[in-house]
Each structure stands twice: as structure tokens, then as C-alpha cells.
Amino acid sequence: MTFEVTRAIRADHPSLPGHFPDTTLVPGVVILDEILAALGEWRQGCQLTGIRTVKFLVPLKPEQPFTICFSTEDDGTEEVNFSCRVGDRIIVEGRLELFWETK
């Protein structure tokens, strides 16, 4: 099972001023927030219990579109792989642990 959605962090996001002042970059926690919002769109009824792994490989700039991708072996799994891409380049990857409210 897979799911993809494209997002961009607006240049006026409140976390951006002062975050790497010479070169404004999107903080990792803001990217994770978008990942969790997308997870809620894909898998209603699940709750994040942990982030098993996360690697930030390439910085993300404000207004830069990126695609969040989820994949899992089956519909009721308790772990989900994720990645974020800009074009064909992976910028973030990891694995989430989930709890299902209704199984």
C-alpha cells in the first residue's frame, strides 16, 4: 500500500525567521509536522506512537514543493516507511510506529 501527497512550506511560516539567517531553510520539525498531517489524511484512525528512524538528507527551502510518500506491506501494519522527495531526490526518509484505534 502506498500514498503520496505534495506540499510546500510557505515563506511566511512563523518558524522560518532566524532559522539559518543567511540561508533560510525549513526546520526538520516543520517537515515532520507535514508528514504527520499527511499520515492522518492517509490513515484515519491511527495514532503516531514513535519515530523509529528519521534521516534528513538534503535541506528544504521555503516554497519548494516536496512529495511525501508512505509505504507499507499491508493495511493493518503498525509500522510505515516514509520519504520526502524534491523531484527525484530523497530529502528525508524514515519509519513511523503507529497505533490503530480501530483495527
N, C-alpha and C positions, 0 to 999 in steps of 0.2 A: 504494500500500500504506500502510495506517495501523495504528497500535496505540495504545491508551490504557490507563492504569492509574492508580488513585487511591492516594495516600499521605498520611501526616501525620507530622510530626516530633514525637516525644514531648517533653513538657515537662521530662523528666529527662535529655534528651540532654546528654552531657558538654560540648558546645561552647557551651551556652547561658549558663551563669553568667558574668556580666561582659560579655556581648555586648550592648551598648546597655543599661546597667544600669537606666535609668529606664523603658525600654520594651523588653522582651525581644523580639528578632527572631531569626529563623533566619538564620545566616550563609549567604552565597551558595555557599560551598564545600560546605556540607551539602546544599543543594538540588542542586548539580551531582553530588554523590555518589549521590543518589537517582535522578537522571536516568541516570547510567551503570549503576546496578543494574537499572533498568527496561530499558535498552537490551540488557543481557545476557539478560534474560528474553525479549525480543522477537527478537533476532538472535543466537542462539548461533553461535559460530564467528567472530564479528567482534571486532576489537580497535580501540579508540579510538587514532587517531594524532594528532588535533588537534581543537581547538575553533576553528572558523573565525570564528564570531561568537557573542557572548552579550550579552544586554541584560537587566538586572534592572530591571523597570519599576515594581513595587509590592512593598513588604515583605511577608514571610510571617511569621505569628505561630506559636508552638508550638501543637500540637494542631489547627491549622487544616487541614482536608482540602484537598488540591490534586490536580489531574489532570495527569499527564504525557502528552503527545501526541507521537507521532512520525509523520512522513510522508515518503514518497519516491516518486519516479517509477516505479521498478521494483525488483525483488527483489535485484539484484546491484549496486546503486549504491554508490559509495564516499563519498557524502555524504548526510546525513539531516537534515531540518529537525526542530526540536523546539519545543515550547512547554509552559508550565505555566499552568494556569488555576485560579482560585478562582471557582467559579460560572461566569459568562460572561466574567469579566475575565482577560485575559492578564497574568501577573505576571512571567514570564521567557520569552524566546524566543531562538532561535539556530540554529546549523548545526554539525553534527559531521562530522569526516572519519574514515573507517573503513578498516581493512584486513581483508580476508577471508582467514582461514586456509584455508578450503576453498571454492573457487568452482566 
